Amino acid sequence: MRFLTIGLGHCGGKIANSFKALAKARKGVIVDVCAINTDKADLLTHTNIPEGNKLCIGSGRGAARDWEEGRRAAIEARGHIEELIRRLLAPDTDIVLLTLGEGGGSGSGIAPIVAEIIGDLGGECIAIATLPFERESVKTKINAVRGLDLLYRQDALKALICIDNDKIVAHYPHKTLTEAYEAVNKVVVETFLDLVDLAHMPSRADRIDESELSTIFRYEGFATLSNYKARSDEVEDLSSTLVDTWNSSLFADVDTRTAVGAIFGIEGPSRLFTTLQVDRVRRCFKDTLIGRDIILGIYPIERSPWVSIVGVLVGLDIPGKIRSLYELARREYQRHLEAVEERRMRKRRGLFEFEELEAVERPMEAPRVVEPTPPSTAMPISEKRSILDFVGGLSGQTFREEEFRELLRGEFNLSDPELERIIEELRYNGWIFEPRRGVIRVL
């Protein structure tokens, strides 16, 4: 079986590099591999990828954690990317696999363009993408949701597999971050390689083959991987163990009821594969999945001390983690914009209110500052101290614009022209700002 693995950005390059390294020890699998990145120095670290298969695009210094920068670099280098893929895409390539990290600038921006190019060449692909930690920056989350959306829309992309970085802490609490990342990459790669091994393994019962493995990904949507191994004396019921494999994996939690297809191989001691046990496994798939394209391989091995379950669920609906990631990015970005605007308006107001020193016998003169000429209709705030005191008492509160206007109108019996002048003066002097249309926040 032949893979073309294309590593995009820092994280994607690491996974592709691991794929090539681990595949060397496996029989019956060929892995062609390349890496595309905006960071020239990072490309040098992928020692298992031939130098001629590494493509640096953009400035060579990275994408500044900006998905748009990565996308621009990919668009400008489109011809070079197409030439690289065309050279490596063999007639007998079974699966084209994109690997990337969603959240940085390179992987998030490059992946949609690469998927589009693969489609233009008449091919299809699947993608493995890591999702950012919940506590990462708002910029990282925005990169991730924008990159995921653009990639998901590509016609050439058939299956999108997401690794949930937040699960790394639970699975590897005592490993260093680098060790944990390497362990995750190994799980991802070995899931594919283990499935290929099963496709080449004889069985006295049902088995899977290479053609089934390469065509199961034709169902569009999200997918998830399962790779579970336990001592055989710890497994009593295969069906419940099967469910545990996809409920406790490193991949983003999915609603298995939405899956339209699956391919799974189960290997273990012969005593576990009674007709009753196998029937329960089949019933588990039938009762759980909405689809009915289920391929099951049974591999009994006499006196095996281990049970191994490896497989893929495909055609899944959007994982809940991605929906929550979008909502979190939206809320955090709004708060970020409000904080930036508030600092800008406070700077405009200056450090002190020098009008309060007017009653002093020998007032201190403020440094002479050249300020923009206020609008001709502006009303000096010093003549309306009662209004200023009233507005100051509302500091930190947010109102609908019409609600704020009615509050001032009712409190001070203002005419429409007076109200407009007061609002304009409050804006000009930095007492209020509009975080979004129709909303006023008092500073």
C-alpha positions as CSV (number, residue, x, y, z in Angstrom):
1,M,0.0,0.0,0.0
2,R,1.3,3.4,-0.9
3,F,0.9,6.7,1.0
4,L,1.9,10.2,0.0
5,T,2.2,12.2,3.2
6,I,2.5,16.0,2.9
7,G,3.7,17.7,6.1
8,L,2.5,21.3,6.4
9,G,4.0,23.8,8.8
10,H,5.9,22.9,12.0
11,C,3.5,20.4,13.5
12,G,2.6,18.8,10.2
13,G,6.3,18.4,9.3
14,K,6.9,16.5,12.5
15,I,4.1,14.1,11.9
16,A,5.2,13.4,8.3
17,N,8.8,12.9,9.5
18,S,7.6,10.4,12.1
19,F,5.5,8.6,9.4
20,K,8.5,8.1,7.2
21,A,10.7,6.9,10.2
22,L,8.2,4.4,11.5
23,A,7.2,3.0,8.1
24,K,10.8,1.9,7.4
25,A,10.4,-1.1,9.7
26,R,7.0,-2.2,8.2
27,K,6.6,-4.5,5.3
28,G,4.0,-3.9,2.5
29,V,3.9,-0.1,2.9
30,I,5.5,2.6,0.8
31,V,5.5,6.1,2.2
32,D,6.5,9.0,-0.1
33,V,6.9,12.1,2.0
34,C,7.4,15.8,1.6
35,A,7.2,19.0,3.7
36,I,6.1,22.5,2.9
37,N,6.8,25.4,5.4
38,T,7.4,29.1,5.6
39,D,10.2,28.5,8.1
40,K,13.4,27.4,6.5
41,A,15.1,26.5,9.8
42,D,12.3,24.2,10.8
43,L,12.5,22.2,7.6
44,L,16.1,21.3,8.4
45,T,15.0,19.4,11.5
46,H,13.1,16.8,9.4
47,T,15.9,14.3,9.0
48,N,13.7,11.5,7.5
49,I,12.4,13.7,4.6
50,P,14.8,14.0,1.6
51,E,16.1,17.5,1.1
52,G,14.7,17.5,-2.4
53,N,11.2,17.0,-1.0
54,K,11.3,20.0,1.3
55,L,9.8,23.3,0.0
56,C,10.3,26.6,1.7
57,I,7.8,29.2,0.7
58,G,7.2,32.9,1.7
59,S,10.0,34.8,3.5
60,G,11.6,31.7,5.0
61,R,11.3,33.2,8.5
62,G,7.8,31.9,9.3
63,A,4.3,33.2,9.0
64,A,4.1,35.3,12.3
65,R,1.3,33.1,13.6
66,D,-1.0,34.6,10.9
67,W,-3.0,32.2,8.8
68,E,-3.5,34.9,6.1
69,E,0.3,35.2,5.8
70,G,0.6,31.4,5.3
71,R,-2.2,31.4,2.8
72,R,-0.6,34.3,0.8
73,A,2.8,32.4,0.7
74,A,1.0,29.3,-0.6
75,I,-0.8,31.2,-3.3
76,E,2.4,32.9,-4.5
77,A,4.2,29.5,-4.5
78,R,1.3,27.6,-6.0
79,G,3.3,26.6,-9.1
80,H,6.2,25.2,-7.0
81,I,3.8,23.3,-4.7
82,E,2.0,21.8,-7.7
83,E,5.3,20.7,-9.2
84,L,6.4,19.0,-6.0
85,I,3.1,17.1,-5.6
86,R,2.9,16.2,-9.2
87,R,6.4,14.7,-9.0
88,L,5.6,12.6,-5.9
89,L,2.0,11.6,-6.8
90,A,2.5,8.1,-8.2
91,P,-0.1,6.2,-10.3
92,D,-0.4,3.6,-7.5
93,T,-0.7,6.1,-4.6
94,D,-3.6,4.8,-2.5
95,I,-3.9,7.6,0.1
96,V,-2.8,11.2,0.1
97,L,-2.5,12.4,3.7
98,L,-2.1,16.0,4.7
99,T,-0.7,16.5,8.3
100,L,-0.8,19.9,10.0
101,G,-1.3,21.8,13.2
102,E,-4.3,24.2,13.3
103,G,-3.4,27.3,15.2
104,G,-0.2,28.5,13.7
105,G,0.2,30.5,10.5
106,S,1.8,28.0,8.1
107,G,-0.3,24.9,8.5
108,S,-3.6,26.7,8.9
109,G,-3.0,28.9,5.8
110,I,-1.2,26.4,3.5
111,A,-3.5,23.4,3.9
112,P,-6.5,24.7,2.0
113,I,-4.4,25.7,-1.0
114,V,-2.6,22.3,-1.1
115,A,-6.0,20.4,-0.9
116,E,-7.2,22.6,-3.8
117,I,-4.1,21.7,-5.9
118,I,-4.6,18.0,-5.2
119,G,-8.1,18.4,-6.5
120,D,-6.9,20.2,-9.6
121,L,-4.6,17.2,-10.2
122,G,-7.6,14.9,-10.1
123,G,-6.8,13.5,-6.7
124,E,-8.4,13.3,-3.2
125,C,-6.9,13.5,0.2
126,I,-7.5,13.1,3.9
127,A,-6.1,15.4,6.6
128,I,-4.9,15.0,10.2
129,A,-4.9,18.3,12.1
130,T,-4.1,19.0,15.7
131,L,-6.4,21.4,17.6
132,P,-5.0,24.0,19.9
133,F,-5.1,23.8,23.7
134,E,-8.0,25.7,25.2
135,R,-5.7,28.0,27.1
136,E,-3.7,29.1,24.1
137,S,-4.0,32.6,22.8
138,V,-7.0,34.0,21.0
139,K,-4.9,34.5,17.9
140,T,-4.1,30.8,17.8
141,K,-7.8,29.9,18.2
142,I,-8.7,32.3,15.3
143,N,-6.1,30.8,13.1
144,A,-7.4,27.3,13.9
145,V,-11.1,28.0,13.2
146,R,-10.4,29.9,10.0
147,G,-8.0,27.2,8.8
148,L,-10.3,24.4,9.6
149,D,-13.2,26.0,7.8
150,L,-11.3,26.7,4.6
151,L,-9.8,23.2,4.6
152,Y,-13.2,21.5,5.3
153,R,-14.8,23.3,2.3
154,Q,-12.3,21.8,-0.2
155,D,-13.9,19.3,-2.6
156,A,-10.7,17.2,-2.7
157,L,-10.7,16.7,1.1
158,K,-12.8,13.6,2.1
159,A,-12.0,13.0,5.7
160,L,-10.7,15.3,8.4
161,I,-9.2,13.7,11.5
162,C,-8.6,16.0,14.5
163,I,-6.2,15.5,17.4
164,D,-7.4,17.2,20.6
165,N,-4.3,18.7,22.3
166,D,-6.2,19.1,25.6
167,K,-6.3,15.3,25.9
168,I,-2.5,15.2,25.9
169,V,-2.4,16.3,29.6
170,A,-4.7,13.5,30.7
171,H,-2.9,10.8,28.6
172,Y,0.7,11.9,29.3
173,P,0.7,14.0,32.5
174,H,4.3,13.3,33.5
175,K,6.0,13.5,30.0
176,T,7.7,16.6,28.8
177,L,5.7,18.5,26.2
178,T,8.2,17.4,23.5
179,E,7.9,13.7,24.6
180,A,4.1,14.0,24.7
181,Y,4.0,15.4,21.1
182,E,6.2,12.6,19.9
183,A,4.0,10.0,21.6
184,V,0.9,11.5,19.9
185,N,2.6,11.5,16.5
186,K,3.5,7.8,17.0
187,V,-0.1,6.9,17.9
188,V,-1.4,8.6,14.7
189,V,1.1,7.0,12.4
190,E,1.0,3.5,13.9
191,T,-2.8,3.4,13.6
192,F,-2.5,3.7,9.8
193,L,0.5,1.3,9.7
194,D,-1.3,-1.3,11.9
195,L,-4.3,-1.3,9.6
196,V,-2.0,-1.9,6.7
197,D,-0.4,-4.8,8.6
198,L,-3.8,-6.3,9.2
199,A,-4.6,-6.0,5.5
200,H,-1.6,-8.2,4.8
201,M,-2.3,-10.7,7.6
202,P,-4.1,-14.0,6.8
203,S,-7.0,-14.9,8.9
204,R,-9.2,-18.0,9.3
205,A,-12.2,-15.6,9.9
206,D,-13.2,-12.3,8.2
207,R,-10.3,-10.0,7.3
208,I,-9.8,-6.6,5.7
209,D,-7.9,-5.9,2.6
210,E,-6.0,-2.9,1.1
211,S,-8.8,-1.9,-1.3
212,E,-11.2,-1.6,1.6
213,L,-8.8,0.4,3.6
214,S,-8.1,2.9,0.7
215,T,-11.8,3.3,-0.2
216,I,-13.4,3.7,3.3
217,F,-12.3,7.4,3.3
218,R,-14.5,8.2,0.3
219,Y,-17.2,9.3,2.8
220,E,-17.0,13.0,3.4
221,G,-17.0,14.6,6.8
222,F,-14.9,14.1,9.9
223,A,-13.2,10.8,10.9
224,T,-11.6,9.4,14.0
225,L,-9.0,6.7,14.7
226,S,-8.9,4.0,17.4
227,N,-5.8,2.2,18.5
228,Y,-6.2,0.1,21.6
229,K,-4.0,-2.6,23.2
230,A,-4.5,-4.4,26.5
231,R,-3.6,-7.7,28.1
232,S,-6.0,-10.4,27.0
233,D,-6.8,-11.5,30.6
234,E,-8.2,-8.0,31.2
235,V,-10.8,-8.2,28.4
236,E,-14.0,-10.0,28.9
237,D,-16.4,-8.4,26.5
238,L,-15.2,-7.3,23.1
239,S,-18.1,-5.0,22.3
240,S,-17.7,-2.9,25.4
241,T,-14.0,-2.7,24.9
242,L,-14.6,-1.6,21.3
243,V,-16.7,1.3,22.5
244,D,-14.0,2.3,25.0
245,T,-11.5,2.6,22.2
246,W,-13.2,5.5,20.5
247,N,-14.5,7.1,23.7
248,S,-11.0,7.4,25.3
249,S,-8.7,8.2,22.4
250,L,-6.5,11.2,21.8
251,F,-8.7,12.4,19.0
252,A,-11.5,15.0,19.3
253,D,-14.7,13.5,20.8
254,V,-17.2,12.7,18.2
255,D,-20.8,11.5,18.1
256,T,-20.3,8.0,16.9
257,R,-24.0,7.8,16.1
258,T,-23.4,10.1,13.1
259,A,-20.8,7.8,11.5
260,V,-21.7,6.4,8.1
261,G,-18.9,3.9,7.8
262,A,-16.2,2.0,9.7
263,I,-13.3,-0.3,9.3
264,F,-11.9,-2.2,12.3
265,G,-9.6,-5.0,12.9
266,I,-9.5,-7.0,16.2
267,E,-6.6,-9.2,17.0
268,G,-6.4,-11.5,20.1
269,P,-6.5,-15.0,21.5
270,S,-8.8,-17.5,19.8
271,R,-10.9,-18.0,23.0
272,L,-12.3,-14.5,22.8
273,F,-13.8,-14.9,19.3
274,T,-16.8,-17.0,20.1
275,T,-19.8,-16.6,17.9
276,L,-21.6,-14.8,20.7
277,Q,-18.7,-12.3,21.2
278,V,-18.4,-11.6,17.4
279,D,-22.2,-11.2,17.1
280,R,-22.2,-8.6,19.9
281,V,-19.4,-6.7,18.1
282,R,-21.5,-6.6,14.9
283,R,-24.6,-5.6,16.8
284,C,-22.6,-2.8,18.5
285,F,-21.8,-1.3,15.1
286,K,-25.3,-1.7,13.8
287,D,-27.0,-0.2,16.9
288,T,-24.5,2.7,17.2
289,L,-23.7,3.9,13.7
290,I,-26.2,5.7,11.4
291,G,-24.5,4.2,8.4
292,R,-24.2,0.6,7.4
293,D,-20.9,0.4,5.6
294,I,-19.0,-1.6,8.3
295,I,-15.9,-3.6,7.5
296,L,-14.7,-5.9,10.3
297,G,-11.6,-8.0,10.4
298,I,-11.2,-10.8,12.9
299,Y,-7.7,-12.1,13.6
300,P,-7.6,-15.0,16.2
301,I,-4.1,-15.9,17.4
302,E,-3.7,-19.0,19.6
303,R,-2.6,-18.1,23.2
304,S,-1.9,-14.4,22.3
305,P,-1.3,-12.5,25.5
306,W,-2.7,-9.3,24.0
307,V,-5.9,-7.9,22.5
308,S,-5.5,-5.2,19.8
309,I,-8.3,-3.1,18.3
310,V,-7.5,-0.7,15.5
311,G,-9.8,1.1,13.2
312,V,-11.4,4.2,11.7
313,L,-14.9,5.8,11.9
314,V,-15.7,7.9,8.9
315,G,-18.5,10.3,7.7
316,L,-18.9,11.9,11.1
317,D,-20.6,15.1,12.0
318,I,-18.6,18.1,13.3
319,P,-16.9,17.3,16.6
320,G,-18.2,19.2,19.7
321,K,-14.6,20.4,20.3
322,I,-14.6,22.4,17.1
323,R,-17.9,24.0,17.8
324,S,-16.8,25.0,21.2
325,L,-13.4,26.2,19.8
326,Y,-15.3,28.6,17.5
327,E,-17.5,30.0,20.3
328,L,-14.5,30.4,22.5
329,A,-12.5,32.2,19.8
330,R,-15.5,34.5,19.0
331,R,-16.0,35.5,22.7
332,E,-12.3,36.0,23.4
333,Y,-11.7,38.0,20.3
334,Q,-14.6,40.3,21.2
335,R,-13.1,40.9,24.7
336,H,-9.7,41.4,23.1
337,L,-11.1,44.1,20.7
338,E,-12.9,45.8,23.6
339,A,-9.7,45.9,25.7
340,V,-7.6,47.3,22.9
341,E,-10.2,50.0,22.1
342,E,-10.5,50.9,25.8
343,R,-6.8,51.4,26.1
344,R,-6.8,53.6,23.0
345,M,-9.6,55.8,24.3
346,R,-8.0,56.1,27.7
347,K,-4.8,57.3,26.0
348,R,-6.8,59.8,24.1
349,R,-8.3,61.2,27.4
350,G,-4.8,61.6,28.8
351,L,-3.5,60.8,32.3
352,F,-5.3,63.6,34.3
353,E,-8.4,65.8,34.2
354,F,-6.8,69.3,34.4
355,E,-10.1,71.0,34.6
356,E,-10.3,70.0,38.3
357,L,-7.4,72.4,39.0
358,E,-9.2,75.5,37.8
359,A,-10.3,76.5,41.3
360,V,-6.7,76.6,42.6
361,E,-5.5,80.2,43.1
362,R,-2.4,79.6,41.0
363,P,-3.3,76.7,38.7
364,M,-0.6,74.5,37.3
365,E,-0.4,74.8,33.6
366,A,-0.6,71.6,31.7
367,P,2.1,70.9,29.2
368,R,1.3,72.5,25.9
369,V,0.0,69.7,23.6
370,V,-1.2,70.2,20.1
371,E,-4.6,68.4,20.0
372,P,-6.9,68.0,17.0
373,T,-9.5,70.7,16.7
374,P,-12.8,69.5,18.2
375,P,-15.9,69.5,16.0
376,S,-17.5,72.9,15.6
377,T,-20.7,71.6,17.2
378,A,-18.9,70.3,20.3
379,M,-20.1,71.5,23.7
380,P,-17.3,72.0,26.3
381,I,-17.7,69.3,28.9
382,S,-16.5,71.8,31.6
383,E,-19.8,73.7,31.2
384,K,-21.7,70.5,31.9
385,R,-20.0,69.2,35.1
386,S,-23.2,67.6,36.3
387,I,-23.5,65.6,33.1
388,L,-19.8,64.5,33.4
389,D,-20.3,63.5,37.0
390,F,-23.4,61.5,36.1
391,V,-21.6,59.7,33.2
392,G,-18.6,59.0,35.5
393,G,-20.9,57.2,37.8
394,L,-21.8,54.8,35.0
395,S,-18.1,53.9,34.4
396,G,-17.6,50.3,33.2
397,Q,-21.3,49.8,32.2
398,T,-22.5,48.9,28.7
399,F,-25.8,50.2,27.2
400,R,-27.7,50.0,24.0
401,E,-27.1,53.3,22.3
402,E,-30.8,54.2,22.4
403,E,-31.0,53.3,26.0
404,F,-28.0,55.5,26.9
405,R,-29.5,58.5,24.9
406,E,-32.8,58.1,26.8
407,L,-31.0,58.0,30.1
408,L,-29.3,61.4,29.4
409,R,-32.4,62.9,27.9
410,G,-34.6,62.0,30.9
411,E,-32.0,62.9,33.6
412,F,-31.2,66.4,32.2
413,N,-34.2,67.2,30.0
414,L,-32.1,67.7,26.9
415,S,-33.4,68.7,23.5
416,D,-32.3,66.6,20.5
417,P,-29.6,69.1,19.4
418,E,-28.3,69.3,22.9
419,L,-28.2,65.5,23.3
420,E,-26.3,65.1,20.0
421,R,-23.7,67.7,21.1
422,I,-23.3,66.0,24.5
423,I,-22.9,62.5,22.9
424,E,-20.4,63.8,20.4
425,E,-18.4,65.6,23.1
426,L,-18.3,62.5,25.3
427,R,-17.0,60.5,22.4
428,Y,-14.4,63.1,21.5
429,N,-13.1,63.3,25.1
430,G,-12.9,59.5,25.5
431,W,-15.6,59.1,28.1
432,I,-17.5,56.6,25.9
433,F,-16.8,54.3,23.0
434,E,-18.7,51.9,20.8
435,P,-17.3,48.3,21.0
436,R,-19.8,47.4,18.2
437,R,-22.6,49.1,16.3
438,G,-25.5,50.2,18.5
439,V,-23.7,49.6,21.8
440,I,-22.1,52.2,24.1
441,R,-19.6,51.4,26.8
442,V,-18.8,54.0,29.5
443,L,-15.1,54.3,30.4
